[in-house]
Amino acid sequence: MAHIPYRPEDEIPDADRVPDSDHILRIHSVHPRTMRLHYDLYVELMRGDGPLSRVQRESLAVAVSAVNHCHY
């Protein structure tokens, strides 16, 4: 697995910081604007209005990760 160092928190502009320290988001710190965009997309998909409940959405995410052999 490749290792890409995270950018230090104090080097990320305030507007691009997110209230989540998951590695999948922190990897975007090398280009901070994408970190904010990825987080906003996640929040919209998982918590926004839609026909599926939060539990159903999380269940689908777990199933897709398992099929893709993702460890997270």
Secondary structure, DSSP 8 states (H G I E B T S, - for coil): --------GGGS-GGG--S---HHHHGGGGSHHHHHHHHHHHHHHHHSSSSS-HHHHHHHHHHHHHHTT---
